[in-house]
Amino acid sequence: MTEVTLYWEGGRLRGVESRGHSGFADKGRDIVCAAVSSLLHALLLGLSDVAEVEGLECEVNPEVPLIQVMWPRGSAERLDLLTRTIALSLREIEAGSPEYVNITEVQL
């Protein structure tokens, strides 16, 4: 199962972590895992290349697999449209595949 954690602070998303394979299909053919990974990679590109956020904390480990990204508190408000869109999209994946994706929401 893919475990996704959404980190919230003051009503704004401050970070996202995704850990593990969904188990929907074999590695390389898993559309659920690919959907989650695509969203997180799009988020990372949006933060780094479009919004040009400085001070991103990012960890990627394909062996786990793990993608974790946190952004500075001061940028959360201007990133709200992007980050809420990703959070909503991840929730839709969870709703459609609850046996393969679990989202936990944490208040910082």
SULWODA-V118390 format. One record per residue. N is the residue number from 1. RES is the residue in one small letter. SS is DSSP state (a for helix, b for strand, c for the rest). PHI is phi in whole degrees, -180 to 180 (999 if undefined). Layout:
BEGIN
n: [N N]
res: [RES RES]
ss: [SS SS]
phi: [PHI PHI]
END
This chain:
BEGIN
n: [1 2 3 4 5 6 7 8 9 10 11 12 13 14 15 16 17 18 19 20 21 22 23 24 25 26 27 28 29 30 31 32 33 34 35 36 37 38 39 40 41 42 43 44 45 46 47 48 49 50 51 52 53 54 55 56 57 58 59 60 61 62 63 64 65 66 67 68 69 70 71 72 73 74 75 76 77 78 79 80 81 82 83 84 85 86 87 88 89 90 91 92 93 94 95 96 97 98 99 100 101 102 103 104 105 106 107 108]
res: [m t e v t l y w e g g r l r g v e s r g h s g f a d k g r d i v c a a v s s l l h a l l l g l s d v a e v e g l e c e v n p e v p l i q v m w p r g s a e r l d l l t r t i a l s l r e i e a g s p e y v n i t e v q l]
ss: [c b b b b b b b b c c b b b b b b b b c c c c c c c c c c c a a a a a a a a a a a a a a a a a a a a c c c c c c b b b b b c c c c b b b b b c c a a a c c c c a a a a a a a a a a a a a a a a a c c c c b b b b b b b c]
phi: [999 -87 -102 -110 -119 -105 -103 -112 -148 59 80 -119 -72 -117 -176 -141 -134 -128 -138 93 -92 -70 85 -65 -154 -60 -54 93 -126 -88 -70 -69 -62 -64 -65 -64 -61 -62 -62 -71 -68 -64 -60 -62 -65 -63 -68 -83 -98 -94 -81 50 -71 -95 84 -65 -110 -136 -133 -129 -140 -67 -72 -76 -76 -142 -132 -134 -140 -128 -124 -62 -53 -67 -96 -59 -67 -72 -96 -55 -61 -64 -71 -68 -62 -63 -60 -63 -65 -64 -64 -65 -64 -61 -62 -83 -142 -64 -82 -119 -135 -128 -110 -115 -111 -119 -93 -84]
END
